Amino acid sequence: MPHVSRGPLSRFGELFAIEEIRSIERLLRVFGSPVSLWVPDAKAVGGKKVSPRPLDARRALDAYKRGGTLYLNHVEEWVPPLRRITQVLANGLGLPPDRIFCSVLASRAGAGASAHFDPLQSFNIQLRGRKRWRLAPNAFVKDPTVGWAVGHEVSPELATHFRGGQKGMPAKARSVEVGPGDVVFVPRSVWHTTRALDDSLAFCFEVFPQTWADVALAKLRQLLVADERWRAFATGVPPERELLASLAKQARAVSLAPPRLESARRFRKARGVSLAVQRRGSRHALEITRGGRRETALLDAQLVPLCERIAAAARFTVGALARSLEHALTEEEVSDALEWFVEAGILREEA
């Protein structure tokens, strides 16, 4: 749910003490990236539309003076004191620092942003002037991965879970007026519009955590590139509508199957090796017999159940061992332990 926190600007003394963000003119002197200009477009469906246009600092300031809204993204890259503040916030939220960035929005009185939603969460701190927000729940899409503004095209990725077609803010939007020192928290997907009642300057922490799709894709790529066949150049890639069918056909033709996941890895004892777990006083030990020789290794308590199951089985998979231990160890921990046995010549991994 959106939330408004009211209070004096002095509670953000460390932030407002940074000279570069006390006025848009000062910030534009040091800001080296393109600046987005938001302007009304009367041709948009349902009224006004946000039209981002990248400008350099000089042209951006001229456009601002003529009544546009400026959006400056990743301000921390040009204002070093913000990096430490961003790091502190990231630590407090348990996020990597690259998942939080700073932006500044400057609007002349009467300007603002049209109806839209974002794929991230934001903490908007009003530094100068007054601003009116309108906020409403989003009944059309949950957890979007891409933002959208009324009247704009829906991107291919967003089209997988959102159709678009809305012509403005939902009827039951909440209206909030804020001034210097107030903070508006806008969750992901919430519809919102803004309108500056005075010349307005606002600072924003934008929080963009990874999705589970991001995590899964990163892990999948790590698994795929371990196989030289998946590292081959992809030549002759067909059009999007034919891509999935083509990939499936090619995979069958050249046995280009993804590597097996950790849980499917299969192991067996090396030839001529036998294992037994014995109690030695208050400790347990693993007895390894091979080639007529016996070796003994003391075990940490958490490894005793794992070694007992390895000793009793001829063949096993990582997943089966982890399940038999009722996941007292993760599959990754089981896999690491088995690799140690392989390096010691006790186990062999099967293809």
VEXZATI-449834 format. One record per residue (C-alpha): residue in three letters; z, x, y; residue number from 0; chain. Coordinates in steps of 0.05 Angstrom, whole numbers. Each point is the difference from the previous one (the first is absolute). Example, Ala and Ser with C-alpha at 12.3 -4.5 7.8 and 13.67 -1.06 7.14 Angstrom:
# residues 2
{type:ALA, zz:156, xx:246, yy:-90, seq:0, mol:A}
{type:SER, zz:-13, xx:27, yy:69, seq:1, mol:A}
This chain:
# residues 351
{type:MET, zz:0, xx:0, yy:0, seq:0, mol:A}
{type:PRO, zz:-13, xx:24, yy:71, seq:1, mol:A}
{type:HIS, zz:62, xx:20, yy:39, seq:2, mol:A}
{type:VAL, zz:16, xx:12, yy:73, seq:3, mol:A}
{type:SER, zz:55, xx:47, yy:21, seq:4, mol:A}
{type:ARG, zz:21, xx:-4, yy:72, seq:5, mol:A}
{type:GLY, zz:36, xx:54, yy:40, seq:6, mol:A}
{type:PRO, zz:-6, xx:49, yy:58, seq:7, mol:A}
{type:LEU, zz:-53, xx:54, yy:1, seq:8, mol:A}
{type:SER, zz:56, xx:52, yy:4, seq:9, mol:A}
{type:ARG, zz:13, xx:-8, yy:-75, seq:10, mol:A}
{type:PHE, zz:-66, xx:37, yy:-9, seq:11, mol:A}
{type:GLY, zz:20, xx:56, yy:48, seq:12, mol:A}
{type:GLU, zz:-27, xx:56, yy:-44, seq:13, mol:A}
{type:LEU, zz:-67, xx:-35, yy:-7, seq:14, mol:A}
{type:PHE, zz:-8, xx:-20, yy:73, seq:15, mol:A}
{type:ALA, zz:21, xx:69, yy:23, seq:16, mol:A}
{type:ILE, zz:-66, xx:27, yy:-27, seq:17, mol:A}
{type:GLU, zz:-42, xx:7, yy:63, seq:18, mol:A}
{type:GLU, zz:-67, xx:-12, yy:-33, seq:19, mol:A}
{type:ILE, zz:16, xx:-71, yy:-22, seq:20, mol:A}
{type:ARG, zz:31, xx:-24, yy:65, seq:21, mol:A}
{type:SER, zz:-67, xx:-20, yy:28, seq:22, mol:A}
{type:ILE, zz:-71, xx:-9, yy:-27, seq:23, mol:A}
{type:GLU, zz:-27, xx:49, yy:52, seq:24, mol:A}
{type:ARG, zz:47, xx:56, yy:-25, seq:25, mol:A}
{type:LEU, zz:-17, xx:-13, yy:-72, seq:26, mol:A}
{type:LEU, zz:-75, xx:1, yy:11, seq:27, mol:A}
{type:ARG, zz:6, xx:70, yy:31, seq:28, mol:A}
{type:VAL, zz:22, xx:28, yy:-68, seq:29, mol:A}
{type:PHE, zz:-31, xx:-48, yy:-49, seq:30, mol:A}
{type:GLY, zz:-61, xx:32, yy:-32, seq:31, mol:A}
{type:SER, zz:-24, xx:-54, yy:-49, seq:32, mol:A}
{type:PRO, zz:-47, xx:-58, yy:15, seq:33, mol:A}
{type:VAL, zz:35, xx:-60, yy:32, seq:34, mol:A}
{type:SER, zz:-14, xx:-71, yy:-24, seq:35, mol:A}
{type:LEU, zz:-15, xx:-51, yy:54, seq:36, mol:A}
{type:TRP, zz:15, xx:-73, yy:-14, seq:37, mol:A}
{type:VAL, zz:-38, xx:-49, yy:44, seq:38, mol:A}
{type:PRO, zz:-10, xx:-76, yy:-1, seq:39, mol:A}
{type:ASP, zz:-66, xx:-24, yy:-30, seq:40, mol:A}
{type:ALA, zz:-18, xx:-72, yy:19, seq:41, mol:A}
{type:LYS, zz:-50, xx:-5, yy:-57, seq:42, mol:A}
{type:ALA, zz:53, xx:7, yy:-53, seq:43, mol:A}
{type:VAL, zz:15, xx:-58, yy:-47, seq:44, mol:A}
{type:GLY, zz:59, xx:-40, yy:26, seq:45, mol:A}
{type:GLY, zz:6, xx:34, yy:68, seq:46, mol:A}
{type:LYS, zz:18, xx:72, yy:14, seq:47, mol:A}
{type:LYS, zz:-13, xx:59, yy:-46, seq:48, mol:A}
{type:VAL, zz:27, xx:71, yy:-4, seq:49, mol:A}
{type:SER, zz:-58, xx:50, yy:4, seq:50, mol:A}
{type:PRO, zz:22, xx:72, yy:-13, seq:51, mol:A}
{type:ARG, zz:-43, xx:51, yy:37, seq:52, mol:A}
{type:PRO, zz:16, xx:75, yy:-5, seq:53, mol:A}
{type:LEU, zz:2, xx:34, yy:69, seq:54, mol:A}
{type:ASP, zz:21, xx:68, yy:26, seq:55, mol:A}
{type:ALA, zz:62, xx:4, yy:44, seq:56, mol:A}
{type:ARG, zz:-37, xx:-4, yy:67, seq:57, mol:A}
{type:ARG, zz:-42, xx:-60, yy:-18, seq:58, mol:A}
{type:ALA, zz:60, xx:-33, yy:-34, seq:59, mol:A}
{type:LEU, zz:41, xx:4, yy:64, seq:60, mol:A}
{type:ASP, zz:-57, xx:-31, yy:40, seq:61, mol:A}
{type:ALA, zz:-6, xx:-57, yy:-51, seq:62, mol:A}
{type:TYR, zz:75, xx:-11, yy:3, seq:63, mol:A}
{type:LYS, zz:-1, xx:-6, yy:75, seq:64, mol:A}
{type:ARG, zz:-55, xx:-53, yy:-7, seq:65, mol:A}
{type:GLY, zz:45, xx:-43, yy:-44, seq:66, mol:A}
{type:GLY, zz:-9, xx:26, yy:-71, seq:67, mol:A}
{type:THR, zz:53, xx:15, yy:-53, seq:68, mol:A}
{type:LEU, zz:5, xx:71, yy:-26, seq:69, mol:A}
{type:TYR, zz:22, xx:17, yy:-70, seq:70, mol:A}
{type:LEU, zz:19, xx:73, yy:-12, seq:71, mol:A}
{type:ASN, zz:12, xx:17, yy:-74, seq:72, mol:A}
{type:HIS, zz:37, xx:58, yy:-32, seq:73, mol:A}
{type:VAL, zz:31, xx:20, yy:66, seq:74, mol:A}
{type:GLU, zz:48, xx:47, yy:-36, seq:75, mol:A}
{type:GLU, zz:-58, xx:48, yy:-12, seq:76, mol:A}
{type:TRP, zz:-4, xx:12, yy:76, seq:77, mol:A}
{type:VAL, zz:73, xx:-8, yy:20, seq:78, mol:A}
{type:PRO, zz:42, xx:49, yy:-43, seq:79, mol:A}
{type:PRO, zz:69, xx:-30, yy:15, seq:80, mol:A}
{type:LEU, zz:-22, xx:-64, yy:-36, seq:81, mol:A}
{type:ARG, zz:-10, xx:37, yy:-65, seq:82, mol:A}
{type:ARG, zz:75, xx:12, yy:-8, seq:83, mol:A}
{type:ILE, zz:16, xx:-73, yy:16, seq:84, mol:A}
{type:THR, zz:-52, xx:-23, yy:-50, seq:85, mol:A}
{type:GLN, zz:29, xx:47, yy:-53, seq:86, mol:A}
{type:VAL, zz:70, xx:-28, yy:11, seq:87, mol:A}
{type:LEU, zz:-27, xx:-72, yy:-7, seq:88, mol:A}
{type:ALA, zz:-39, xx:18, yy:-63, seq:89, mol:A}
{type:ASN, zz:62, xx:31, yy:-31, seq:90, mol:A}
{type:GLY, zz:40, xx:-62, yy:16, seq:91, mol:A}
{type:LEU, zz:-52, xx:-45, yy:-32, seq:92, mol:A}
{type:GLY, zz:-10, xx:46, yy:-61, seq:93, mol:A}
{type:LEU, zz:-74, xx:11, yy:16, seq:94, mol:A}
{type:PRO, zz:-44, xx:62, yy:6, seq:95, mol:A}
{type:PRO, zz:-10, xx:18, yy:74, seq:96, mol:A}
{type:ASP, zz:-75, xx:-13, yy:-4, seq:97, mol:A}
{type:ARG, zz:14, xx:-73, yy:-14, seq:98, mol:A}
{type:ILE, zz:29, xx:-12, yy:70, seq:99, mol:A}
{type:PHE, zz:-39, xx:11, yy:64, seq:100, mol:A}
{type:CYS, zz:7, xx:-15, yy:74, seq:101, mol:A}
{type:SER, zz:-45, xx:-41, yy:45, seq:102, mol:A}
{type:VAL, zz:1, xx:-22, yy:72, seq:103, mol:A}
{type:LEU, zz:-29, xx:-63, yy:29, seq:104, mol:A}
{type:ALA, zz:-13, xx:-8, yy:75, seq:105, mol:A}
{type:SER, zz:-24, xx:-66, yy:30, seq:106, mol:A}
{type:ARG, zz:-11, xx:-25, yy:70, seq:107, mol:A}
{type:ALA, zz:31, xx:-67, yy:17, seq:108, mol:A}
{type:GLY, zz:-38, xx:-55, yy:-36, seq:109, mol:A}
{type:ALA, zz:-30, xx:45, yy:-54, seq:110, mol:A}
{type:GLY, zz:22, xx:6, yy:-72, seq:111, mol:A}
{type:ALA, zz:-22, xx:-8, yy:-73, seq:112, mol:A}
{type:SER, zz:-31, xx:-61, yy:-32, seq:113, mol:A}
{type:ALA, zz:21, xx:-32, yy:-65, seq:114, mol:A}
{type:HIS, zz:3, xx:51, yy:-57, seq:115, mol:A}
{type:PHE, zz:42, xx:27, yy:-56, seq:116, mol:A}
{type:ASP, zz:13, xx:72, yy:-23, seq:117, mol:A}
{type:PRO, zz:8, xx:34, yy:-68, seq:118, mol:A}
{type:LEU, zz:62, xx:36, yy:23, seq:119, mol:A}
{type:GLN, zz:69, xx:-13, yy:31, seq:120, mol:A}
{type:SER, zz:14, xx:17, yy:72, seq:121, mol:A}
{type:PHE, zz:60, xx:9, yy:47, seq:122, mol:A}
{type:ASN, zz:-25, xx:-14, yy:70, seq:123, mol:A}
{type:ILE, zz:45, xx:26, yy:57, seq:124, mol:A}
{type:GLN, zz:-15, xx:-28, yy:68, seq:125, mol:A}
{type:LEU, zz:5, xx:56, yy:52, seq:126, mol:A}
{type:ARG, zz:-27, xx:-32, yy:64, seq:127, mol:A}
{type:GLY, zz:-17, xx:-70, yy:22, seq:128, mol:A}
{type:ARG, zz:6, xx:-66, yy:-36, seq:129, mol:A}
{type:LYS, zz:-42, xx:-24, yy:-59, seq:130, mol:A}
{type:ARG, zz:-7, xx:-66, yy:-36, seq:131, mol:A}
{type:TRP, zz:-9, xx:1, yy:-76, seq:132, mol:A}
{type:ARG, zz:-22, xx:-57, yy:-45, seq:133, mol:A}
{type:LEU, zz:17, xx:10, yy:-73, seq:134, mol:A}
{type:ALA, zz:-14, xx:-42, yy:-62, seq:135, mol:A}
{type:PRO, zz:4, xx:7, yy:-76, seq:136, mol:A}
{type:ASN, zz:-65, xx:15, yy:-37, seq:137, mol:A}
{type:ALA, zz:-15, xx:-54, yy:-51, seq:138, mol:A}
{type:PHE, zz:-70, xx:28, yy:-14, seq:139, mol:A}
{type:VAL, zz:14, xx:69, yy:-29, seq:140, mol:A}
{type:LYS, zz:60, xx:37, yy:-28, seq:141, mol:A}
{type:ASP, zz:8, xx:75, yy:9, seq:142, mol:A}
{type:PRO, zz:-69, xx:16, yy:29, seq:143, mol:A}
{type:THR, zz:-24, xx:71, yy:-7, seq:144, mol:A}
{type:VAL, zz:-44, xx:-5, yy:62, seq:145, mol:A}
{type:GLY, zz:13, xx:-35, yy:66, seq:146, mol:A}
{type:TRP, zz:-44, xx:-54, yy:31, seq:147, mol:A}
{type:ALA, zz:-10, xx:-33, yy:68, seq:148, mol:A}
{type:VAL, zz:-28, xx:-70, yy:12, seq:149, mol:A}
{type:GLY, zz:-75, xx:2, yy:9, seq:150, mol:A}
{type:HIS, zz:-10, xx:67, yy:-35, seq:151, mol:A}
{type:GLU, zz:-36, xx:14, yy:-65, seq:152, mol:A}
{type:VAL, zz:43, xx:5, yy:-62, seq:153, mol:A}
{type:SER, zz:-4, xx:69, yy:-31, seq:154, mol:A}
{type:PRO, zz:-23, xx:7, yy:-73, seq:155, mol:A}
{type:GLU, zz:70, xx:22, yy:-22, seq:156, mol:A}
{type:LEU, zz:34, xx:-57, yy:37, seq:157, mol:A}
{type:ALA, zz:-51, xx:-50, yy:-28, seq:158, mol:A}
{type:THR, zz:29, xx:12, yy:-70, seq:159, mol:A}
{type:HIS, zz:63, xx:-38, yy:21, seq:160, mol:A}
{type:PHE, zz:-16, xx:-36, yy:66, seq:161, mol:A}
{type:ARG, zz:-58, xx:-45, yy:20, seq:162, mol:A}
{type:GLY, zz:8, xx:-2, yy:75, seq:163, mol:A}
{type:GLY, zz:-26, xx:-59, yy:40, seq:164, mol:A}
{type:GLN, zz:63, xx:-14, yy:41, seq:165, mol:A}
{type:LYS, zz:-15, xx:-18, yy:72, seq:166, mol:A}
{type:GLY, zz:66, xx:16, yy:33, seq:167, mol:A}
{type:MET, zz:75, xx:4, yy:-7, seq:168, mol:A}
{type:PRO, zz:34, xx:-50, yy:-46, seq:169, mol:A}
{type:ALA, zz:25, xx:-62, yy:37, seq:170, mol:A}
{type:LYS, zz:74, xx:14, yy:-12, seq:171, mol:A}
{type:ALA, zz:3, xx:69, yy:32, seq:172, mol:A}
{type:ARG, zz:65, xx:26, yy:29, seq:173, mol:A}
{type:SER, zz:-3, xx:23, yy:73, seq:174, mol:A}
{type:VAL, zz:45, xx:58, yy:23, seq:175, mol:A}
{type:GLU, zz:4, xx:34, yy:67, seq:176, mol:A}
{type:VAL, zz:26, xx:72, yy:2, seq:177, mol:A}
{type:GLY, zz:16, xx:50, yy:54, seq:178, mol:A}
{type:PRO, zz:19, xx:74, yy:5, seq:179, mol:A}
{type:GLY, zz:48, xx:20, yy:-56, seq:180, mol:A}
{type:ASP, zz:-19, xx:-58, yy:-46, seq:181, mol:A}
{type:VAL, zz:-29, xx:14, yy:-70, seq:182, mol:A}
{type:VAL, zz:-46, xx:-45, yy:-40, seq:183, mol:A}
{type:PHE, zz:-4, xx:14, yy:-75, seq:184, mol:A}
{type:VAL, zz:-66, xx:-26, yy:-29, seq:185, mol:A}
{type:PRO, zz:-4, xx:-1, yy:-76, seq:186, mol:A}
{type:ARG, zz:-65, xx:12, yy:-38, seq:187, mol:A}
{type:SER, zz:-49, xx:-59, yy:2, seq:188, mol:A}
{type:VAL, zz:36, xx:-40, yy:55, seq:189, mol:A}
{type:TRP, zz:-48, xx:-32, yy:49, seq:190, mol:A}
{type:HIS, zz:12, xx:21, yy:72, seq:191, mol:A}
{type:THR, zz:-29, xx:1, yy:70, seq:192, mol:A}
{type:THR, zz:26, xx:33, yy:63, seq:193, mol:A}
{type:ARG, zz:-9, xx:-12, yy:74, seq:194, mol:A}
{type:ALA, zz:28, xx:45, yy:55, seq:195, mol:A}
{type:LEU, zz:36, xx:-39, yy:54, seq:196, mol:A}
{type:ASP, zz:5, xx:63, yy:42, seq:197, mol:A}
{type:ASP, zz:-33, xx:67, yy:-6, seq:198, mol:A}
{type:SER, zz:27, xx:19, yy:-69, seq:199, mol:A}
{type:LEU, zz:15, xx:64, yy:-38, seq:200, mol:A}
{type:ALA, zz:25, xx:-3, yy:-72, seq:201, mol:A}
{type:PHE, zz:16, xx:53, yy:-52, seq:202, mol:A}
{type:CYS, zz:-8, xx:-15, yy:-74, seq:203, mol:A}
{type:PHE, zz:23, xx:30, yy:-65, seq:204, mol:A}
{type:GLU, zz:-51, xx:-21, yy:-52, seq:205, mol:A}
{type:VAL, zz:24, xx:3, yy:-72, seq:206, mol:A}
{type:PHE, zz:-52, xx:2, yy:-55, seq:207, mol:A}
{type:PRO, zz:32, xx:12, yy:-69, seq:208, mol:A}
{type:GLN, zz:-44, xx:13, yy:-61, seq:209, mol:A}
{type:THR, zz:-20, xx:-60, yy:-43, seq:210, mol:A}
{type:TRP, zz:6, xx:1, yy:-75, seq:211, mol:A}
{type:ALA, zz:-76, xx:4, yy:0, seq:212, mol:A}
{type:ASP, zz:4, xx:65, yy:40, seq:213, mol:A}
{type:VAL, zz:50, xx:29, yy:-50, seq:214, mol:A}
{type:ALA, zz:-41, xx:-22, yy:-61, seq:215, mol:A}
{type:LEU, zz:-65, xx:27, yy:28, seq:216, mol:A}
{type:ALA, zz:30, xx:68, yy:17, seq:217, mol:A}
{type:LYS, zz:28, xx:6, yy:-71, seq:218, mol:A}
{type:LEU, zz:-65, xx:-24, yy:-32, seq:219, mol:A}
{type:ARG, zz:-40, xx:51, yy:38, seq:220, mol:A}
{type:GLN, zz:48, xx:55, yy:-22, seq:221, mol:A}
{type:LEU, zz:-10, xx:-21, yy:-72, seq:222, mol:A}
{type:LEU, zz:-76, xx:-5, yy:6, seq:223, mol:A}
{type:VAL, zz:-12, xx:67, yy:34, seq:224, mol:A}
{type:ALA, zz:38, xx:35, yy:-57, seq:225, mol:A}
{type:ASP, zz:-63, xx:-13, yy:-42, seq:226, mol:A}
{type:GLU, zz:-61, xx:40, yy:20, seq:227, mol:A}
{type:ARG, zz:-46, xx:-59, yy:-17, seq:228, mol:A}
{type:TRP, zz:31, xx:-41, yy:56, seq:229, mol:A}
{type:ARG, zz:-7, xx:58, yy:48, seq:230, mol:A}
{type:ALA, zz:-76, xx:1, yy:-7, seq:231, mol:A}
{type:PHE, zz:-41, xx:-20, yy:61, seq:232, mol:A}
{type:ALA, zz:-17, xx:-74, yy:1, seq:233, mol:A}
{type:THR, zz:-74, xx:-1, yy:12, seq:234, mol:A}
{type:GLY, zz:-43, xx:-62, yy:2, seq:235, mol:A}
{type:VAL, zz:57, xx:-48, yy:18, seq:236, mol:A}
{type:PRO, zz:-29, xx:-71, yy:-1, seq:237, mol:A}
{type:PRO, zz:12, xx:-55, yy:52, seq:238, mol:A}
{type:GLU, zz:69, xx:-31, yy:3, seq:239, mol:A}
{type:ARG, zz:-19, xx:-63, yy:-38, seq:240, mol:A}
{type:GLU, zz:-24, xx:42, yy:-59, seq:241, mol:A}
{type:LEU, zz:52, xx:55, yy:2, seq:242, mol:A}
{type:LEU, zz:53, xx:-26, yy:-48, seq:243, mol:A}
{type:ALA, zz:-52, xx:-18, yy:-54, seq:244, mol:A}
{type:SER, zz:-33, xx:67, yy:9, seq:245, mol:A}
{type:LEU, zz:65, xx:38, yy:-6, seq:246, mol:A}
{type:ALA, zz:19, xx:-37, yy:-64, seq:247, mol:A}
{type:LYS, zz:-69, xx:14, yy:-30, seq:248, mol:A}
{type:GLN, zz:3, xx:74, yy:18, seq:249, mol:A}
{type:ALA, zz:71, xx:7, yy:-27, seq:250, mol:A}
{type:ARG, zz:-22, xx:-28, yy:-67, seq:251, mol:A}
{type:ALA, zz:-62, xx:43, yy:-3, seq:252, mol:A}
{type:VAL, zz:35, xx:67, yy:13, seq:253, mol:A}
{type:SER, zz:70, xx:-17, yy:-25, seq:254, mol:A}
{type:LEU, zz:26, xx:8, yy:70, seq:255, mol:A}
{type:ALA, zz:66, xx:-34, yy:-13, seq:256, mol:A}
{type:PRO, zz:60, xx:14, yy:45, seq:257, mol:A}
{type:PRO, zz:53, xx:48, yy:-27, seq:258, mol:A}
{type:ARG, zz:56, xx:-34, yy:-38, seq:259, mol:A}
{type:LEU, zz:63, xx:-19, yy:37, seq:260, mol:A}
{type:GLU, zz:66, xx:37, yy:-14, seq:261, mol:A}
{type:SER, zz:25, xx:-55, yy:-47, seq:262, mol:A}
{type:ALA, zz:-60, xx:10, yy:-47, seq:263, mol:A}
{type:ARG, zz:9, xx:75, yy:-10, seq:264, mol:A}
{type:ARG, zz:11, xx:14, yy:-74, seq:265, mol:A}
{type:PHE, zz:39, xx:59, yy:-30, seq:266, mol:A}
{type:ARG, zz:18, xx:26, yy:-70, seq:267, mol:A}
{type:LYS, zz:42, xx:57, yy:-27, seq:268, mol:A}
{type:ALA, zz:-35, xx:67, yy:-7, seq:269, mol:A}
{type:ARG, zz:-17, xx:20, yy:-72, seq:270, mol:A}
{type:GLY, zz:59, xx:28, yy:-38, seq:271, mol:A}
{type:VAL, zz:52, xx:-22, yy:52, seq:272, mol:A}
{type:SER, zz:61, xx:-44, yy:-16, seq:273, mol:A}
{type:LEU, zz:53, xx:-23, yy:49, seq:274, mol:A}
{type:ALA, zz:72, xx:-24, yy:-6, seq:275, mol:A}
{type:VAL, zz:53, xx:-18, yy:50, seq:276, mol:A}
{type:GLN, zz:70, xx:25, yy:-18, seq:277, mol:A}
{type:ARG, zz:67, xx:-7, yy:34, seq:278, mol:A}
{type:ARG, zz:33, xx:65, yy:20, seq:279, mol:A}
{type:GLY, zz:70, xx:-15, yy:25, seq:280, mol:A}
{type:SER, zz:-6, xx:-41, yy:63, seq:281, mol:A}
{type:ARG, zz:-75, xx:16, yy:6, seq:282, mol:A}
{type:HIS, zz:-63, xx:-16, yy:-38, seq:283, mol:A}
{type:ALA, zz:-52, xx:51, yy:-21, seq:284, mol:A}
{type:LEU, zz:-72, xx:-4, yy:-22, seq:285, mol:A}
{type:GLU, zz:-14, xx:40, yy:-63, seq:286, mol:A}
{type:ILE, zz:-72, xx:22, yy:-5, seq:287, mol:A}
{type:THR, zz:-25, xx:26, yy:-67, seq:288, mol:A}
{type:ARG, zz:-69, xx:33, yy:-4, seq:289, mol:A}
{type:GLY, zz:-28, xx:55, yy:-44, seq:290, mol:A}
{type:GLY, zz:66, xx:6, yy:-38, seq:291, mol:A}
{type:ARG, zz:38, xx:16, yy:64, seq:292, mol:A}
{type:ARG, zz:52, xx:-45, yy:33, seq:293, mol:A}
{type:GLU, zz:12, xx:-2, yy:75, seq:294, mol:A}
{type:THR, zz:53, xx:-40, yy:38, seq:295, mol:A}
{type:ALA, zz:-2, xx:-27, yy:71, seq:296, mol:A}
{type:LEU, zz:58, xx:-36, yy:34, seq:297, mol:A}
{type:LEU, zz:-20, xx:-67, yy:29, seq:298, mol:A}
{type:ASP, zz:18, xx:-36, yy:64, seq:299, mol:A}
{type:ALA, zz:32, xx:-67, yy:-17, seq:300, mol:A}
{type:GLN, zz:-58, xx:-41, yy:29, seq:301, mol:A}
{type:LEU, zz:-50, xx:36, yy:-46, seq:302, mol:A}
{type:VAL, zz:38, xx:-13, yy:-65, seq:303, mol:A}
{type:PRO, zz:-29, xx:-71, yy:-14, seq:304, mol:A}
{type:LEU, zz:-70, xx:26, yy:16, seq:305, mol:A}
{type:CYS, zz:6, xx:59, yy:-47, seq:306, mol:A}
{type:GLU, zz:28, xx:-44, yy:-55, seq:307, mol:A}
{type:ARG, zz:-61, xx:-45, yy:3, seq:308, mol:A}
{type:ILE, zz:-48, xx:59, yy:1, seq:309, mol:A}
{type:ALA, zz:35, xx:30, yy:-60, seq:310, mol:A}
{type:ALA, zz:-6, xx:-65, yy:-39, seq:311, mol:A}
{type:ALA, zz:-73, xx:-16, yy:15, seq:312, mol:A}
{type:ALA, zz:-64, xx:33, yy:-23, seq:313, mol:A}
{type:ARG, zz:-43, xx:-26, yy:58, seq:314, mol:A}
{type:PHE, zz:18, xx:-36, yy:64, seq:315, mol:A}
{type:THR, zz:-26, xx:-18, yy:69, seq:316, mol:A}
{type:VAL, zz:34, xx:9, yy:67, seq:317, mol:A}
{type:GLY, zz:3, xx:-75, yy:11, seq:318, mol:A}
{type:ALA, zz:31, xx:-14, yy:-69, seq:319, mol:A}
{type:LEU, zz:53, xx:54, yy:10, seq:320, mol:A}
{type:ALA, zz:18, xx:-26, yy:69, seq:321, mol:A}
{type:ARG, zz:7, xx:-71, yy:-27, seq:322, mol:A}
{type:SER, zz:43, xx:22, yy:-59, seq:323, mol:A}
{type:LEU, zz:46, xx:33, yy:51, seq:324, mol:A}
{type:GLU, zz:3, xx:-66, yy:37, seq:325, mol:A}
{type:HIS, zz:-29, xx:38, yy:60, seq:326, mol:A}
{type:ALA, zz:61, xx:44, yy:9, seq:327, mol:A}
{type:LEU, zz:-54, xx:51, yy:16, seq:328, mol:A}
{type:THR, zz:-64, xx:-17, yy:37, seq:329, mol:A}
{type:GLU, zz:-67, xx:11, yy:-34, seq:330, mol:A}
{type:GLU, zz:-12, xx:58, yy:47, seq:331, mol:A}
{type:GLU, zz:67, xx:32, yy:-20, seq:332, mol:A}
{type:VAL, zz:-17, xx:-10, yy:-74, seq:333, mol:A}
{type:SER, zz:-69, xx:30, yy:11, seq:334, mol:A}
{type:ASP, zz:30, xx:61, yy:36, seq:335, mol:A}
{type:ALA, zz:49, xx:11, yy:-58, seq:336, mol:A}
{type:LEU, zz:-55, xx:-5, yy:-52, seq:337, mol:A}
{type:GLU, zz:-42, xx:50, yy:38, seq:338, mol:A}
{type:TRP, zz:58, xx:50, yy:-5, seq:339, mol:A}
{type:PHE, zz:0, xx:-11, yy:-76, seq:340, mol:A}
{type:VAL, zz:-75, xx:13, yy:0, seq:341, mol:A}
{type:GLU, zz:8, xx:65, yy:39, seq:342, mol:A}
{type:ALA, zz:54, xx:21, yy:-49, seq:343, mol:A}
{type:GLY, zz:-48, xx:-12, yy:-59, seq:344, mol:A}
{type:ILE, zz:43, xx:-56, yy:-29, seq:345, mol:A}
{type:LEU, zz:-48, xx:-58, yy:14, seq:346, mol:A}
{type:ARG, zz:-75, xx:-9, yy:7, seq:347, mol:A}
{type:GLU, zz:-35, xx:-51, yy:44, seq:348, mol:A}
{type:GLU, zz:-53, xx:-40, yy:-35, seq:349, mol:A}
{type:ALA, zz:-67, xx:-16, yy:33, seq:350, mol:A}
